[in-house]
Amino acid sequence: MVPVAVTAWLAGLLVSFLPASGGPLAGATALAVVLILFARRRPGNGAAARLLAHAGPLAVVCLAVAAAIGLSAAGDAPARDRAAAFAGHVVGAEVSVRSLPSLGADGRLWADADAVRLGTGDDPAPLSVPVRVGVRSEERWSSLGPGTVLRFTAQVKAADAGERAAVVLFAQQPVVQVSRGGPVETIAGDVRAAFIVRAQRLPEPGSELLPGLAVGDVRSVSAELGDAMKASGLSHLTAVSGSNLALVAAAAFGVVALCGGGRRTRVAVAALALAGFVVLVTPQPSVIRAAAMAAAAMTALLLGRPRAGLSVLLLAVTVLLLTDPRLAAAPGFALSAAATAGLIVLAPPLSDGLARWLPRPVALAVSVPLSAQLACGPIIALFAAQQSLVSVVANLLAEPASPIATVLGLLACLTLPIPPLADLLAATAWLPSAWIAQTAVATAGLPIATIEVPAGILTSLAVAALSAAAFWVIAPHRPLPHPWRAIVGGAVAVLLGVSAGWGLVSGPVVLLQRPADWGIAMCDIGQGDAILVRSAGSTMLIDTGPDPKPLQRCLTDLGVDRLDVLVLTHFDHDHAGASDLLRGRADVVLHGPVDTAAHQGQLDRLRNGGARLIDAAAGMTGHLGGADWRVLWPRRAEKVFPPGNDVGVILEVAGGGVPRSLFLADLSAASQGMLRRMAHPRHMTVVKVAHHGSADQDPQLYADLDPALALISVGAGNDYGHPRASTLEMLSALQTPVLRTDQRGTILVAEGEDGLRVWTARPVPAETPGPTPGTTARAP
């Protein structure tokens, strides 16, 4: 089964990333099958004939699998092409949701769905393709789940290569719920909603994890806890995984066995329990893989071959890829299959090897998370820049609690008709859930819990080599012959040396070179703003950016845990999207005008965390350590400009180690001109360029400011073309040096006796002069 499964996966990847290859793949492999069958019918005694006799049947199976996958992709291509033709247009859509929604970084609820109708006009044409749907997060969508049929107008965006979805639909208001699906989906949705309500009554952070562990709903997991789960290597426990399904099937099997049921009855009941649990938690990739594997395992049990674990896994993977070839490109599916394969193949020899130094029960316990980590590490390195160094310890501590929380949570769902019993079981399930959450928080807070590495193939190969070396060192094996011993040992030593050297150069060495007395830090958070200002131990953050992860990484790198002042210049997602990360961590929140209930909800959450809210207006002043700050804009009760970019909070900060600076938020040229005429700002040392360097600038304002340094917070390869060439040319004409986060990463600015000292995280591009990473450069 190994060659068959590998062939299926490679064929699935091919048709996922090159959709037009489905037809040629099916034709070429079908032709190869015919040629092999024809060659096998011709008698012969040569080497080729013997090879065909032995390998021919396996080759025919592999090629037939590849042909089936190519044929499946070719059959889907016309519908996917029709959907892709709508990219960039506004269409009418009717979709059937097939996954639980998750809250995205843009504030929308995102879910996988199958389009039923898609097209322009009031009556879109029938079109059946997988899509990804984003709807605005509102309270009335709390019951959104599999089976729900929605009708709406949507902006269409082309999906990235390798995605299962043919297109991405950004739903516009209003969104109409046509139905909640059939009776099964409706009952499952009601059960999930009732359990989530019970879980939310319990203390955090255990209550955040409990719905995910029990019913697969992860919307309650906060950004802080989610980051801690990833840093500790426990993110697979955030939601229902394959191990949960195996546990449910095993429990049903065991109960029937205790009641005296025969093998057929046990398998039938376990299959029914498995199907019910899949409906309850929704068919996510890991759940699909685990359900298929469990079905194959029960078939193997009926046939009297219960030990064929790896063959069962490979059969399940092959069947699923034949059913849906684009699962091959789903990271969750790959991680799930790899973790299971690691447990089957790697855990036994690892346990034997560890038993040389540890008691047998401890060796077995350690081998389980270690085998999953070794198998999944190379896959994680393909798309994640963060590698956990504490995952084995964290999994060893947290894994035993996961099945307890799952079983108790499922029992709470089954006993919903008896509320007191359901409440008791939910509260009991909270205990192991809280243990997992606290384990994640504690281990993620350890020194060097994670390391940052560039995601990609090279890092994946390096992690794979390290994983193989670790397995080779631990697992029992025959000594290698002398030449190979030297070769393998030398290769491992070189790899470890290069990895350690790279880690030192990119980590501690850079940190040692970073100036400790910075006054301004512009965080590299992508397309958005997040700027720290520090004086005499007090810290202000101006905007948060859209995503909590890069913001938290920047705060951690700079040693910032609490804020004296948080400034939300305005409530666009790229400036305030990560504000919930700072709940309970800010003393004062200075904010721009509020115009929607969602924006007010952001402020209310910050206030509930202990912050004092201040509605900013021109003329306000305050102190930050030894620095003084002053609000220059907007005017109180502004009538000319509507809420948004043009009434963003504009701050001037100076003194106490902070160079005289002006932070221009996202003001347009019109509001910049009004600011210039009303506040008359002059001669700033540092200016944060407005609106990520857009073309909508007032040149006279920048001429009046005459900055010694211009900072632009902007995302690499953004769709807006920021910063614009006209803005860069304007600053060049003023002879103002420009530093951009898309080119330089995080930027630190310190005020010295002889001018500014600047540090950047990345080297300057070849065409632009500037400091190298970890060094300082002086601006006049």
C-alpha positions in Angstrom: 0.0 0.0 0.0 2.9 2.4 0.4 3.5 2.9 -3.3 -0.2 3.1 -4.0 -0.8 5.8 -1.3 2.3 7.8 -2.4 1.1 7.7 -6.0 -2.4 8.9 -4.9 -0.9 11.7 -2.9 1.5 12.9 -5.7 -1.3 12.8 -8.2 -3.6 14.7 -5.8 -0.9 17.4 -5.4 -0.4 17.6 -9.2 -4.1 18.2 -10.0 -4.5 20.6 -7.0 -1.7 22.9 -8.0 -2.0 22.4 -11.8 -5.8 21.9 -12.4 -5.3 21.6 -16.2 -3.2 18.4 -15.7 -6.2 16.2 -14.8 -7.0 15.1 -18.3 -3.4 14.6 -19.5 -2.7 12.6 -16.3 -5.7 10.4 -16.8 -4.8 9.8 -20.5 -1.1 9.1 -19.9 -1.6 6.7 -17.0 -4.4 4.8 -18.7 -2.1 4.4 -21.7 0.7 3.1 -19.5 -1.7 0.6 -17.9 -2.7 -0.7 -21.4 1.0 -1.0 -22.4 1.9 -2.9 -19.2 -1.0 -5.3 -19.6 -0.1 -5.9 -23.3 3.6 -6.5 -22.4 2.7 -9.0 -19.7 0.8 -11.1 -22.2 3.9 -11.5 -24.4 6.0 -14.5 -23.3 9.6 -13.9 -22.5 12.4 -14.9 -20.1 14.5 -11.7 -20.1 15.1 -9.3 -17.2 12.3 -7.0 -18.4 9.8 -9.9 -18.5 10.7 -10.9 -15.0 10.4 -7.3 -13.8 6.9 -7.1 -15.3 5.9 -10.4 -13.8 6.9 -9.2 -10.3 6.2 -5.4 -10.4 3.6 -5.3 -13.1 0.4 -5.8 -10.9 1.6 -3.1 -8.4 2.4 -0.7 -11.2 -1.0 -1.3 -12.8 -2.8 -0.5 -9.5 -0.7 2.7 -8.9 -1.3 3.9 -12.4 -5.0 3.1 -12.2 -5.2 5.1 -9.0 -3.4 8.1 -10.7 -5.8 7.8 -13.7 -8.9 7.8 -11.5 -7.6 10.9 -9.7 -6.8 12.7 -13.0 -10.3 11.7 -14.3 -11.9 13.1 -11.2 -10.1 16.4 -11.5 -10.8 16.7 -15.2 -14.5 16.1 -14.5 -14.5 19.0 -11.9 -12.5 21.4 -14.1 -15.4 22.9 -16.2 -17.4 23.9 -13.1 -14.3 25.3 -11.4 -13.4 27.3 -14.5 -16.9 28.7 -14.6 -16.7 29.8 -11.0 -13.2 31.3 -11.5 -14.4 33.4 -14.4 -16.4 35.4 -11.8 -13.3 36.6 -10.0 -13.3 40.3 -9.4 -17.1 40.5 -10.0 -20.1 40.8 -7.7 -22.4 37.8 -8.0 -25.5 36.3 -6.5 -24.8 33.1 -4.5 -26.6 30.3 -2.8 -24.4 28.0 -0.8 -24.7 25.1 1.6 -22.3 25.4 4.5 -20.3 22.2 5.3 -18.0 23.2 8.2 -18.2 25.0 11.4 -17.1 28.6 11.0 -14.0 30.1 12.4 -13.3 33.8 13.2 -10.7 35.1 10.7 -8.1 37.9 11.3 -10.4 40.2 9.2 -13.2 39.9 11.7 -15.4 37.7 9.4 -16.7 34.2 10.1 -15.2 31.9 7.5 -16.5 28.5 6.5 -16.2 25.9 3.8 -19.3 25.5 1.6 -20.6 24.0 -1.6 -22.1 26.5 -4.0 -25.6 25.6 -5.2 -26.1 28.6 -7.4 -23.6 31.2 -8.6 -23.9 34.0 -11.2 -24.8 37.5 -12.1 -28.4 38.9 -11.9 -31.3 38.2 -9.6 -31.5 34.5 -10.6 -28.0 33.0 -10.5 -27.5 29.8 -12.5 -27.0 26.4 -10.9 -23.4 25.7 -10.3 -21.9 23.1 -7.9 -18.4 23.9 -6.8 -16.6 24.0 -3.4 -16.2 27.6 -2.2 -14.9 29.5 0.9 -17.4 31.9 2.4 -16.8 34.9 4.7 -19.7 36.5 6.4 -19.6 39.5 8.8 -19.4 38.3 12.4 -22.7 39.0 14.1 -24.5 37.5 17.0 -27.3 36.0 14.8 -24.7 33.8 13.1 -23.8 32.0 16.3 -25.8 28.9 15.0 -24.1 28.9 11.6 -23.0 25.3 10.9 -23.0 22.4 8.4 -26.2 22.1 6.4 -27.1 25.8 6.6 -28.2 27.2 3.3 -27.4 30.9 2.7 -28.3 33.3 0.0 -26.4 36.6 -0.5 -24.6 38.9 -2.8 -20.8 38.4 -2.8 -17.6 39.8 -4.1 -15.6 37.0 -5.7 -11.9 36.5 -5.4 -9.9 33.8 -7.0 -8.6 31.0 -4.7 -5.0 30.4 -4.3 -3.4 27.4 -6.1 -3.8 24.2 -4.1 -7.0 25.3 -2.3 -10.0 23.0 -2.4 -12.3 26.0 -2.9 -12.7 27.1 -6.5 -13.3 30.7 -5.4 -13.6 32.8 -2.2 -16.9 34.6 -1.6 -16.9 37.8 0.5 -20.6 38.0 1.5 -22.2 41.4 1.4 -25.2 42.3 3.6 -27.9 41.3 3.8 -27.3 37.5 4.1 -30.5 35.4 4.1 -30.6 32.1 5.8 -32.7 29.9 3.6 -32.7 26.8 5.8 -30.6 25.1 8.6 -30.4 21.9 6.6 -32.1 18.6 7.1 -33.3 17.2 10.4 -29.9 15.6 11.3 -28.0 18.8 10.7 -30.6 20.8 12.6 -30.5 18.5 15.7 -26.6 18.4 15.6 -26.6 22.3 15.4 -29.0 22.6 18.4 -26.9 20.2 20.4 -23.7 22.1 19.7 -25.3 25.4 20.5 -26.7 24.2 23.8 -23.3 22.7 24.9 -21.5 25.9 23.9 -23.9 27.9 26.1 -23.1 25.7 29.0 -19.4 25.9 28.4 -19.4 29.7 28.3 -20.7 29.8 31.8 -17.5 28.3 33.1 -14.2 30.1 33.9 -11.7 30.9 31.2 -9.4 29.7 29.7 -10.8 26.1 30.2 -14.2 27.2 28.8 -12.5 28.5 25.6 -11.1 25.0 24.8 -14.0 22.9 25.9 -16.3 23.4 22.8 -13.4 22.6 20.5 -12.5 19.4 22.4 -16.1 18.2 22.7 -18.0 19.3 19.5 -15.3 20.8 17.3 -16.3 24.5 17.6 -13.1 26.7 18.0 -14.7 30.1 17.9 -14.4 30.6 21.6 -10.6 30.2 21.6 -9.1 33.6 22.2 -6.1 34.9 20.2 -3.9 34.7 23.3 -4.8 31.1 24.1 -4.5 30.1 20.4 -1.0 31.5 20.2 -0.1 29.7 23.4 -1.4 26.4 22.0 0.7 26.8 18.9 3.8 27.9 20.7 3.5 24.8 23.0 2.8 22.4 20.1 -0.8 21.7 21.5 -2.8 23.3 18.7 -4.0 19.8 17.5 -5.9 19.7 20.8 -7.7 22.9 20.1 -10.3 21.0 18.2 -11.6 17.5 17.7 -8.9 15.3 16.0 -8.6 11.7 14.8 -7.8 10.5 18.3 -11.2 11.7 19.5 -13.0 9.6 16.9 -10.8 6.6 17.7 -11.8 7.0 21.3 -15.5 7.2 20.6 -15.4 4.1 18.3 -13.4 2.2 20.9 -15.7 3.2 23.7 -18.8 2.0 21.8 -17.0 -1.2 20.8 -16.0 -1.8 24.5 -19.5 -1.1 25.8 -21.1 -3.7 23.4 -18.3 -6.2 24.3 -19.1 -5.8 28.0 -22.8 -6.4 27.2 -21.9 -9.7 25.5 -22.3 -8.6 21.9 -20.6 -10.4 19.1 -17.9 -9.1 16.8 -20.4 -8.1 14.1 -22.6 -6.3 16.6 -19.6 -4.5 18.2 -18.4 -3.3 14.8 -21.9 -2.1 13.8 -22.5 -0.2 17.0 -19.1 1.4 16.8 -19.7 2.4 13.2 -23.0 4.1 14.2 -21.4 5.9 17.1 -18.6 7.0 14.7 -21.1 8.3 12.2 -23.0 10.2 14.8 -19.9 11.8 16.2 -18.7 12.9 12.7 -22.1 14.6 12.1 -21.8 16.3 15.5 -18.3 17.6 15.1 -18.5 18.2 11.3 -16.3 16.5 8.7 -13.0 18.3 9.0 -9.9 16.9 7.1 -8.5 15.1 10.2 -12.0 13.8 11.1 -12.5 12.5 7.6 -9.2 10.7 7.7 -9.8 9.3 11.1 -13.3 8.1 10.2 -12.1 6.5 7.0 -9.3 4.8 8.9 -11.7 3.6 11.6 -14.0 2.2 9.0 -11.1 0.4 7.3 -9.9 -0.8 10.7 -13.3 -2.3 11.6 -13.4 -4.0 8.2 -9.9 -5.5 9.0 -11.3 -6.6 12.3 -14.2 -8.3 10.7 -11.7 -10.1 8.3 -9.6 -11.2 11.3 -6.6 -8.9 10.6 -6.7 -6.4 13.5 -2.9 -5.6 13.4 -2.7 -4.2 9.9 -2.4 -0.7 11.2 -0.2 0.9 8.6 -2.0 -0.8 5.7 -5.3 0.4 7.1 -4.0 4.0 7.3 -2.7 3.9 3.8 -5.9 2.4 2.5 -7.9 5.1 4.2 -5.7 7.8 2.7 -6.0 6.3 -0.8 -9.7 6.0 -0.7 -10.1 9.6 0.6 -7.8 11.0 -2.1 -9.8 9.1 -4.8 -12.9 10.7 -3.4 -11.5 14.2 -3.1 -8.0 14.6 -4.7 -7.6 18.1 -3.4 -7.3 16.8 0.2 -3.7 16.1 -0.8 -2.9 19.9 -0.5 -4.7 20.3 2.9 -2.1 20.8 5.7 -4.5 19.4 8.3 -5.0 16.2 6.4 -1.3 15.8 5.9 -0.6 16.4 9.5 -3.3 14.0 10.7 -2.0 11.2 8.4 1.6 11.9 9.3 0.9 11.9 13.1 -1.0 8.6 12.8 1.8 7.0 10.7 4.3 8.2 13.3 2.4 6.6 16.1 2.2 3.3 14.1 5.8 3.2 12.7 8.0 5.3 14.9 6.5 5.0 18.4 7.4 1.3 19.0 11.2 1.6 18.2 11.4 4.9 20.0 9.8 3.3 23.1 12.3 0.4 22.9 15.2 2.9 22.6 14.1 5.1 25.4 13.6 2.1 27.6 17.4 1.8 27.8 17.4 5.0 29.9 13.8 5.3 31.3 11.4 2.9 33.0 9.2 1.2 30.3 5.9 3.0 31.2 7.7 6.4 31.0 9.4 5.5 27.8 6.1 4.5 26.2 4.5 7.7 27.4 7.3 9.9 26.0 7.4 8.0 22.7 3.9 8.9 21.7 4.2 12.7 21.5 7.8 12.4 20.3 6.9 10.1 17.4 4.1 12.5 16.3 6.5 15.5 16.6 9.2 13.8 14.5 6.6 12.9 11.8 4.8 16.2 11.7 7.8 18.5 12.1 8.9 18.6 8.4 5.3 19.3 7.3 4.9 22.1 9.8 8.1 23.7 8.6 6.7 24.0 5.1 4.2 26.7 6.1 4.9 27.7 9.7 7.7 30.1 10.7 7.4 29.1 14.3 8.9 25.8 15.6 8.1 24.7 19.1 10.9 23.4 21.3 8.6 22.4 24.2 6.0 20.4 22.3 7.1 17.0 23.6 6.9 18.0 27.2 3.7 19.9 26.7 2.0 17.0 24.9 3.3 14.6 27.6 1.5 16.7 30.2 -1.6 17.6 28.3 -2.4 14.5 26.2 -3.9 12.4 29.0 -6.5 15.1 29.7 -7.8 15.3 26.1 -9.8 12.0 26.0 -11.3 12.7 29.4 -12.6 16.1 28.2 -13.9 14.6 25.0 -15.8 11.8 26.6 -17.3 13.9 29.4 -18.2 16.6 26.9 -19.9 14.1 24.6 -21.8 12.7 27.6 -22.9 16.2 28.4 -24.3 16.5 24.9 -26.1 13.2 25.1 -27.7 14.2 28.5 -29.0 17.6 27.4 -32.6 16.5 28.1 -31.6 16.2 31.8 -30.2 19.8 32.4 -28.7 19.2 35.9 -26.8 16.1 34.7 -25.7 17.9 31.6 -24.4 20.8 33.7 -22.6 18.5 36.0 -20.9 16.6 33.2 -19.9 19.9 31.4 -18.4 21.3 34.6 -16.5 18.1 35.1 -15.2 18.2 31.5 -14.0 21.7 32.2 -11.3 20.4 34.6 -9.2 18.5 32.0 -9.9 21.3 29.5 -8.5 23.9 32.0 -5.5 21.6 32.6 -4.7 21.6 28.9 -5.1 25.4 28.6 -2.9 26.1 31.6 -0.3 23.6 30.3 -0.2 25.5 27.0 0.1 28.9 28.7 2.9 27.7 31.1 5.0 25.9 28.5 4.6 28.7 25.9 6.0 31.1 28.5 9.2 29.1 29.0 12.4 30.7 27.8 13.1 29.8 24.2 9.8 27.9 23.9 9.8 28.6 20.2 12.3 29.6 17.5 11.5 31.6 14.3 12.6 30.0 11.1 11.8 30.9 7.5 9.1 28.5 6.3 9.7 26.6 3.1 11.2 23.5 1.5 14.8 24.1 2.8 13.6 24.4 6.4 11.4 21.3 5.9 14.4 19.3 4.6 16.5 20.5 7.5 13.8 19.5 10.1 13.4 16.2 8.3 17.1 15.5 8.6 17.1 16.5 12.3 14.1 14.3 12.9 15.8 11.4 11.2 19.0 11.9 13.2 17.0 12.0 16.4 15.2 8.8 15.5 18.5 7.1 14.6 20.1 8.1 17.9 17.2 6.9 20.0 15.9 3.8 18.3 17.8 0.6 18.6 19.6 -0.4 15.4 22.5 -2.4 14.2 25.8 -0.5 14.1 26.6 0.9 10.6 29.6 -0.3 8.8 32.7 1.8 9.4 32.6 4.0 6.3 28.9 4.7 6.6 29.3 5.4 10.3 31.7 8.2 9.5 29.7 9.6 6.7 26.4 9.7 8.6 28.0 11.0 11.8 29.8 13.7 9.8 26.6 14.7 8.0 24.6 14.9 11.3 27.4 17.0 12.9 27.5 19.4 10.0 23.7 19.8 10.0 23.6 20.3 13.8 26.5 22.8 13.6 24.9 24.8 10.7 21.5 24.8 12.5 23.0 25.9 15.8 25.1 28.6 14.1 22.2 29.9 12.1 20.1 30.0 15.3 22.7 31.9 17.2 23.3 34.4 14.4 19.6 35.0 13.7 18.6 35.0 17.3 20.9 35.9 20.3 23.5 37.7 18.2 20.9 40.0 16.6 19.2 40.6 20.0 22.6 41.6 21.5 23.1 44.2 18.6 19.6 45.6 19.0 19.7 49.0 20.8 18.1 48.8 24.3 17.3 52.5 24.5 14.9 52.7 21.5 12.2 55.3 21.6 10.2 54.3 18.6 9.6 50.7 17.4 7.6 50.1 14.2 6.5 46.5 14.3 6.5 44.4 11.2 2.9 43.2 11.2 2.1 43.2 7.5 -0.4 45.6 5.9 -1.3 47.7 8.9 0.1 49.9 11.7 1.5 48.9 15.1 4.0 51.4 16.5 5.5 51.4 20.0 6.7 54.6 21.7 8.7 54.2 24.9 10.1 56.6 27.5 11.5 56.1 31.0 9.9 52.6 31.2 6.4 53.7 30.1 5.1 52.4 26.8 2.4 53.5 24.3 1.2 51.4 21.3 -0.3 53.3 18.4 -2.7 50.8 16.6 -2.6 47.0 16.7 -2.5 45.8 13.1 -4.9 43.2 11.8 -3.5 40.0 13.2 -2.7 39.2 16.9 0.1 36.8 16.0 2.7 39.2 14.5 1.7 41.8 17.1 2.3 39.4 20.0 5.6 38.3 18.4 6.8 41.9 18.2 5.7 42.7 21.8 7.4 39.6 23.1 10.6 40.3 21.2 10.7 43.9 22.6 9.9 42.8 26.1 6.6 44.6 26.3 3.9 43.0 28.4 1.8 45.9 29.5 0.9 49.2 28.0 0.4 52.5 29.7 -1.5 53.9 26.7 -3.1 52.2 23.7 -4.1 54.4 20.9 -6.7 53.2 18.4 -6.4 55.9 15.7 -9.5 54.5 13.9 -11.2 51.2 13.7 -10.3 49.9 10.3 -9.2 46.3 10.6 -5.6 46.9 9.6 -5.3 49.3 12.5 -7.5 47.8 15.3 -8.1 44.2 14.3 -5.9 42.8 17.0 -7.2 44.9 19.8 -8.6 42.0 21.7 -5.1 40.7 22.3 -4.6 43.7 24.6 -7.6 43.1 26.8 -6.4 43.4 30.4 -3.0 44.7 29.3 -3.6 48.4 28.7 -4.3 51.1 31.4 -5.6 53.8 29.1 -7.2 53.5 25.6 -7.2 56.7 23.6 -9.5 56.2 20.6 -11.0 57.9 17.6 -14.7 58.4 16.8 -16.9 55.3 17.1 -19.6 54.8 14.5 -20.7 51.1 14.7 -21.8 48.7 17.4 -18.9 46.4 16.5 -16.4 49.1 17.2 -18.0 49.9 20.5 -17.9 46.2 21.3 -14.1 46.3 20.8 -13.8 49.2 23.3 -16.2 47.5 25.8 -14.0 44.5 25.9 -11.0 46.6 26.6 -12.8 48.4 29.3 -14.0 45.1 30.8 -10.3 44.2 31.0 -9.6 47.2 33.2 -8.7 50.0 30.7 -9.9 53.6 31.0 -11.4 54.8 27.7 -10.8 58.4 26.4 -12.4 59.8 23.3 -9.5 61.7 21.7 -9.9 65.2 20.4 -7.5 67.9 19.3 -5.8 69.8 22.2 -5.6 66.8 24.6 -2.2 66.4 26.2 -0.5 63.8 28.5 2.8 62.4 29.6 4.5 59.1 28.8 7.4 58.6 31.2 9.6 61.6 30.3 7.9 62.3 27.0 5.0 64.6 26.3 2.2 63.7 23.8 -0.4 65.9 22.2 -3.4 65.2 20.1 -3.5 67.3 16.9 -6.5 65.7 15.2 -9.5 65.2 15.0 -11.5 68.1 16.2 -14.1 67.4 18.8 -17.5 66.6 17.3 -16.0 66.6 13.8 -18.7 67.4 11.2 -16.7 67.8 7.9 -15.2 64.3 7.7 -17.1 61.0 8.4 -15.7 58.4 10.8 -12.8 56.5 9.3 -9.4 57.4 7.8 -10.0 61.2 7.8 -10.7 61.4 11.6 -7.9 59.1 12.8 -6.1 60.2 15.9 -3.0 62.2 15.1 -0.3 62.3 17.8 2.8 64.4 18.3 5.3 62.9 20.8 8.6 64.4 21.9 11.1 64.3 24.8 12.3 61.7 27.2 14.4 59.8 24.7 11.7 60.0 22.0 12.6 62.1 18.9 10.1 64.8 18.0 7.6 62.6 16.0 4.3 62.9 14.2 2.1 59.8 13.6 -0.2 60.5 10.7 -2.5 57.4 10.8 -4.4 57.1 7.5 -5.2 60.7 6.8 -6.0 61.6 3.2 -4.6 64.7 1.5 -7.8 66.7 2.3 -7.7 66.0 6.0 -3.9 66.5 6.0 -4.4 69.9 4.5 -7.0 70.7 7.3 -4.5 69.5 9.9 -1.8 71.7 8.4 -3.9 74.8 8.5 -5.3 74.2 12.0 -2.4 72.7 14.0 0.5 74.1 12.0 2.9 71.2 12.8 6.5 72.1 11.9 10.0 70.5 11.8 9.4 66.9 13.0 12.4 64.6 13.3 10.4 61.4 12.6 7.2 61.2 10.6 5.0 58.1 10.2 3.8 58.5 6.6 0.1 58.5 6.3 -1.9 55.5 4.9 1.0 53.2 4.3 2.5 55.5 1.7 -0.6 55.8 -0.5 -0.6 58.4 -3.3 -3.2 60.5 -1.4 -0.8 62.9 0.3 -0.5 66.7 0.9 3.1 67.6 -0.2 3.0 70.9 1.6 2.4 69.2 4.9 5.6 67.1 4.5 7.5 70.1 3.3 6.5 71.9 6.5 7.4 68.9 8.6 10.8 68.5 6.9 11.5 65.2 8.6 14.9 63.7 9.1 13.4 60.2 8.8 10.1 58.8 7.3 8.7 55.5 8.4 6.2 53.5 6.4 4.4 50.5 7.8 3.3 48.4 4.9 2.9 44.7 3.9 5.0 43.1 1.3 3.2 42.5 -2.0 0.0 44.2 -0.8 -2.9 44.5 -3.3 -3.0 48.3 -3.0 0.4 49.0 -4.5 1.6 50.8 -1.3 3.8 52.7 -1.0 3.1 54.6 -4.2 6.0 55.8 -6.4 4.7 59.4 -6.2 4.9 59.4 -2.4 8.4 58.0 -2.4 9.5 60.5 -5.0 8.0 63.3 -2.9 10.0 62.2 0.1 13.1 61.8 -2.0 12.7 65.4 -3.2 12.8 66.5 0.4 16.0 64.4 0.9 14.2 62.4 3.6 15.5 58.8 4.2 12.7 56.3 4.1 12.5 53.0 6.1 9.7 50.5 5.2 8.6 47.4 7.2 8.1 45.4 4.0 11.8 45.7 3.2 13.4 46.0 6.7 11.1 44.2 9.1 10.8 45.7 12.6 12.4 49.1 12.8 13.8 50.7 16.0 14.7 54.4 16.3 16.7 55.8 19.3 17.6 59.4 19.9 21.4 60.0 20.5 23.5 63.0 21.2 24.7 63.2 17.6 21.4 62.3 15.8 19.2 59.3 15.3 20.3 55.7 15.7 18.4 53.2 13.6 18.2 49.4 13.8 16.4 47.2 11.3 15.6 43.4 11.5 16.4 42.7 7.9 19.2 43.8 5.5 18.5 46.7 3.2 17.6 45.6 -0.4 20.5 45.9 -2.8 19.2 49.0 -4.6 18.7 50.9 -1.4 21.6 52.0 1.0 21.1 51.4 4.6 22.1 49.4 7.7 22.4 45.6 7.8 20.4 43.6 10.3 21.6 43.9 13.9 23.6 47.0 13.1 22.9 50.7 13.6 23.0 53.6 11.2 22.8 57.3 12.0 20.4 59.7 10.4 21.2 63.4 10.6 
